Amino acid sequence: MLPKNLRLKGAEVSRVLSNRTDGYQCRSFRLKVRKRKDEEKSCFAIIVSGRVAKKAVVRNKIKRIFSKALESLVKEIKKGFDLVFILRRSVLDKPGDEIKMEIKTLLQKTNFLK
């Protein structure tokens, strides 16, 4: 689980999802990025909609798996950004290691890794 100080909350997430943010995508998720005013840390949010999985238990499980994969990469991500991951249905069938590789690949392509 990501530490609380690295998580985005309500209004902060909606600011990142606004039209002025950069968006990137891969098969399992979309990534929205916004530059922070402070460059001390990068913060993250994970969104799993009801379309992905109807049951909250399944959505929470997906979030936990994705969060664990992301947590191992936090130290490698550049500081000063808000990142929102919007998960797709295809993430349901993937193990944690494969999700981690997909996150790392997208972050490398978008130059968000150190």
Backbone as CSV, one residue per row, in Angstrom:
resi,resn,N_x,N_y,N_z,CA_x,CA_y,CA_z,C_x,C_y,C_z
1,MET,0.839,-1.181,0.000,0.000,0.000,0.000,0.886,1.248,0.000
2,LEU,0.490,2.227,-0.758,1.247,3.472,-0.808,1.094,4.239,0.505
3,PRO,2.146,4.892,0.977,2.024,5.707,2.191,1.027,6.852,1.979
4,LYS,0.353,7.265,3.043,-0.688,8.297,2.925,-0.159,9.609,2.363
5,ASN,1.075,9.944,2.700,1.605,11.225,2.216,1.892,11.217,0.716
6,LEU,1.834,10.041,0.075,2.047,9.951,-1.376,0.750,9.740,-2.147
7,ARG,-0.387,9.762,-1.455,-1.679,9.548,-2.117,-2.385,10.869,-2.380
8,LEU,-3.042,10.943,-3.527,-3.875,12.102,-3.850,-5.274,11.863,-3.303
9,LYS,-5.942,12.938,-2.906,-7.294,12.825,-2.385,-8.251,13.633,-3.251
10,GLY,-9.547,13.391,-3.120,-10.658,14.002,-3.844,-10.386,15.135,-4.798
11,ALA,-10.300,16.368,-4.277,-10.165,17.549,-5.128,-8.849,17.541,-5.903
12,GLU,-7.808,16.996,-5.304,-6.512,16.927,-5.982,-6.595,16.028,-7.216
13,VAL,-7.332,14.937,-7.101,-7.494,14.011,-8.232,-8.245,14.696,-9.362
14,SER,-9.296,15.434,-9.034,-10.075,16.093,-10.080,-9.263,17.167,-10.801
15,ARG,-8.331,17.808,-10.106,-7.453,18.778,-10.762,-6.539,18.089,-11.770
16,VAL,-6.065,16.910,-11.427,-5.191,16.164,-12.344,-5.977,15.676,-13.554
17,LEU,-7.239,15.328,-13.354,-8.053,14.812,-14.445,-8.596,15.901,-15.365
18,SER,-8.312,17.161,-15.057,-8.801,18.250,-15.897,-8.209,18.164,-17.303
19,ASN,-8.724,18.947,-18.212,-8.321,18.885,-19.616,-6.894,19.343,-19.872
20,ARG,-6.309,20.065,-18.942,-4.986,20.637,-19.178,-3.832,19.702,-18.819
21,THR,-4.135,18.480,-18.493,-3.085,17.557,-18.078,-2.667,16.659,-19.235
22,ASP,-1.454,16.161,-19.127,-0.944,15.232,-20.140,-1.494,13.843,-19.873
23,GLY,-1.825,13.126,-20.934,-2.344,11.774,-20.788,-1.553,10.784,-21.620
24,TYR,-1.349,9.613,-21.064,-0.639,8.529,-21.737,-1.438,7.255,-21.504
25,GLN,-1.250,6.266,-22.373,-2.011,5.039,-22.177,-1.259,3.809,-22.661
26,CYS,-1.650,2.695,-22.075,-1.176,1.385,-22.501,-2.381,0.446,-22.397
27,ARG,-2.168,-0.836,-22.564,-3.305,-1.763,-22.618,-4.083,-1.859,-21.301
28,SER,-3.401,-1.803,-20.179,-4.051,-2.048,-18.891,-4.530,-0.802,-18.167
29,PHE,-3.997,0.359,-18.506,-4.388,1.574,-17.787,-4.059,2.826,-18.587
30,ARG,-4.673,3.926,-18.149,-4.343,5.249,-18.666,-3.638,6.001,-17.554
31,LEU,-2.768,6.909,-17.922,-2.021,7.698,-16.952,-2.235,9.172,-17.243
32,LYS,-2.673,9.907,-16.222,-2.812,11.362,-16.334,-1.774,11.977,-15.416
33,VAL,-1.059,12.993,-15.914,0.050,13.584,-15.158,-0.104,15.094,-15.102
34,ARG,0.221,15.639,-13.946,0.193,17.088,-13.752,1.420,17.483,-12.933
35,LYS,2.053,18.572,-13.285,3.228,19.070,-12.562,2.775,19.679,-11.241
36,ARG,3.493,19.366,-10.166,3.198,19.920,-8.840,3.911,21.258,-8.668
37,LYS,3.385,22.065,-7.742,4.054,23.324,-7.435,5.323,23.072,-6.626
38,ASP,5.241,22.110,-5.694,6.438,21.748,-4.940,7.095,20.540,-5.603
39,GLU,8.387,20.486,-5.526,9.090,19.382,-6.171,9.688,18.431,-5.138
40,GLU,9.052,18.356,-3.960,9.546,17.481,-2.893,9.225,16.022,-3.151
41,LYS,8.047,15.763,-3.724,7.582,14.386,-3.885,6.637,14.286,-5.073
42,SER,6.349,13.069,-5.469,5.306,12.795,-6.452,4.176,12.084,-5.730
43,CYS,2.940,12.408,-6.087,1.779,11.787,-5.457,1.004,10.985,-6.492
44,PHE,0.245,9.982,-6.002,-0.401,9.025,-6.880,-1.852,8.794,-6.486
45,ALA,-2.662,8.430,-7.478,-4.039,7.981,-7.251,-4.312,6.848,-8.221
46,ILE,-5.125,5.905,-7.771,-5.503,4.760,-8.603,-7.021,4.733,-8.667
47,ILE,-7.554,4.745,-9.886,-9.007,4.750,-10.078,-9.420,3.463,-10.779
48,VAL,-10.381,2.767,-10.184,-10.968,1.576,-10.788,-12.475,1.827,-10.827
49,SER,-13.034,1.995,-12.004,-14.454,2.320,-12.110,-15.324,1.079,-11.973
50,GLY,-16.601,1.303,-11.810,-17.561,0.215,-11.716,-17.675,-0.570,-13.005
51,ARG,-17.253,0.008,-14.106,-17.271,-0.702,-15.384,-16.225,-1.806,-15.432
52,VAL,-15.133,-1.612,-14.725,-14.059,-2.601,-14.711,-14.500,-3.840,-13.948
53,ALA,-15.063,-3.632,-12.769,-15.550,-4.742,-11.948,-16.748,-4.235,-11.144
54,LYS,-17.816,-4.966,-11.186,-19.032,-4.544,-10.498,-18.904,-4.618,-8.983
55,LYS,-18.209,-5.634,-8.480,-18.109,-5.834,-7.036,-16.957,-5.021,-6.447
56,ALA,-17.231,-4.345,-5.337,-16.216,-3.529,-4.674,-15.042,-4.378,-4.193
57,VAL,-15.316,-5.606,-3.807,-14.252,-6.501,-3.343,-13.218,-6.707,-4.446
58,VAL,-13.681,-6.897,-5.662,-12.782,-7.111,-6.804,-12.031,-5.824,-7.129
59,ARG,-12.737,-4.691,-7.109,-12.081,-3.406,-7.385,-10.981,-3.125,-6.366
60,ASN,-11.252,-3.386,-5.092,-10.261,-3.150,-4.046,-9.058,-4.080,-4.192
61,LYS,-9.309,-5.307,-4.582,-8.217,-6.258,-4.789,-7.306,-5.781,-5.920
62,ILE,-7.912,-5.315,-7.000,-7.138,-4.793,-8.133,-6.299,-3.596,-7.684
63,LYS,-6.904,-2.706,-6.911,-6.181,-1.534,-6.405,-4.986,-1.948,-5.553
64,ARG,-5.179,-2.936,-4.688,-4.090,-3.398,-3.820,-2.942,-3.982,-4.636
65,ILE,-3.268,-4.790,-5.634,-2.228,-5.392,-6.486,-1.479,-4.298,-7.249
66,PHE,-2.233,-3.357,-7.829,-1.626,-2.272,-8.601,-0.780,-1.383,-7.685
67,SER,-1.304,-1.093,-6.495,-0.600,-0.252,-5.537,0.722,-0.889,-5.105
68,LYS,0.705,-2.184,-4.882,1.922,-2.899,-4.493,2.966,-2.838,-5.601
69,ALA,2.528,-3.000,-6.842,3.443,-2.918,-7.981,4.013,-1.502,-8.115
70,LEU,3.172,-0.504,-7.899,3.596,0.896,-8.006,4.529,1.277,-6.865
71,GLU,4.255,0.755,-5.683,5.047,1.084,-4.499,6.518,0.712,-4.684
72,SER,6.763,-0.388,-5.355,8.148,-0.812,-5.572,8.892,0.090,-6.558
73,LEU,8.149,0.907,-7.311,8.769,1.806,-8.299,8.828,3.264,-7.843
74,VAL,8.250,3.569,-6.689,8.125,4.964,-6.244,9.473,5.672,-6.166
75,LYS,10.490,5.009,-5.686,11.801,5.647,-5.528,12.449,5.966,-6.869
76,GLU,12.031,5.282,-7.930,12.611,5.502,-9.256,11.893,6.609,-10.031
77,ILE,10.714,7.032,-9.570,9.911,8.026,-10.288,10.390,9.427,-9.941
78,LYS,10.481,10.281,-10.947,10.905,11.663,-10.743,9.957,12.365,-9.780
79,LYS,10.497,13.312,-9.025,9.700,14.049,-8.041,9.075,15.272,-8.690
80,GLY,7.953,15.723,-8.110,7.310,16.943,-8.581,6.139,16.725,-9.516
81,PHE,5.518,15.541,-9.488,4.393,15.254,-10.370,3.244,14.600,-9.595
82,ASP,2.026,14.841,-10.061,0.848,14.107,-9.601,0.491,13.133,-10.708
83,LEU,0.391,11.853,-10.377,0.080,10.828,-11.371,-1.203,10.111,-10.974
84,VAL,-2.146,10.023,-11.907,-3.400,9.309,-11.677,-3.464,8.159,-12.675
85,PHE,-3.587,6.948,-12.159,-3.702,5.746,-12.975,-5.168,5.347,-13.045
86,ILE,-5.717,5.270,-14.256,-7.100,4.862,-14.463,-7.049,3.469,-15.080
87,LEU,-7.452,2.475,-14.301,-7.286,1.084,-14.716,-8.384,0.643,-15.665
88,ARG,-8.015,-0.280,-16.558,-8.950,-0.857,-17.520,-9.227,-2.316,-17.180
89,ARG,-10.195,-2.900,-17.862,-10.583,-4.296,-17.611,-9.455,-5.292,-17.812
90,SER,-8.576,-5.009,-18.732,-7.512,-5.966,-19.052,-6.565,-6.200,-17.879
91,VAL,-6.577,-5.326,-16.886,-5.709,-5.496,-15.722,-6.190,-6.645,-14.824
92,LEU,-7.438,-7.048,-14.972,-8.000,-8.127,-14.160,-7.264,-9.453,-14.340
93,ASP,-6.802,-9.727,-15.539,-6.210,-11.017,-15.867,-4.702,-11.078,-15.658
94,LYS,-4.096,-9.980,-15.238,-2.636,-9.932,-15.168,-2.125,-10.113,-13.735
95,PRO,-1.012,-10.837,-13.591,-0.386,-10.957,-12.266,0.385,-9.674,-11.919
96,GLY,0.736,-9.525,-10.662,1.415,-8.321,-10.184,2.724,-8.013,-10.884
97,ASP,3.501,-9.048,-11.207,4.791,-8.828,-11.870,4.607,-8.224,-13.261
98,GLU,3.605,-8.702,-13.962,3.338,-8.194,-15.310,2.836,-6.754,-15.252
99,ILE,2.028,-6.449,-14.248,1.535,-5.073,-14.061,2.705,-4.143,-13.773
100,LYS,3.621,-4.589,-12.913,4.793,-3.785,-12.575,5.626,-3.480,-13.816
101,MET,5.821,-4.484,-14.667,6.596,-4.272,-15.896,5.896,-3.290,-16.827
102,GLU,4.572,-3.370,-16.893,3.826,-2.456,-17.760,3.898,-1.017,-17.240
103,ILE,3.819,-0.852,-15.921,3.959,0.485,-15.329,5.346,1.036,-15.640
104,LYS,6.355,0.218,-15.406,7.739,0.651,-15.623,7.983,1.011,-17.084
105,THR,7.448,0.214,-17.995,7.614,0.476,-19.431,6.994,1.812,-19.825
106,LEU,5.762,2.061,-19.364,5.100,3.324,-19.707,5.832,4.518,-19.099
107,LEU,6.284,4.395,-17.860,7.002,5.497,-17.220,8.346,5.757,-17.902
108,GLN,8.987,4.725,-18.417,10.234,4.924,-19.160,9.974,5.652,-20.471
109,LYS,8.903,5.247,-21.174,8.571,5.885,-22.452,8.235,7.355,-22.270
110,THR,7.615,7.686,-21.145,7.183,9.060,-20.900,8.220,9.878,-20.119
111,ASN,9.382,9.279,-19.841,10.489,9.941,-19.144,10.141,10.401,-17.728
112,PHE,9.368,9.604,-17.001,9.061,9.915,-15.605,9.924,9.116,-14.638
113,LEU,10.776,8.258,-15.156,11.723,7.540,-14.307,13.030,8.294,-14.284
114,LYS,13.724,8.231,-13.147,15.010,8.929,-13.003,16.058,8.310,-13.900
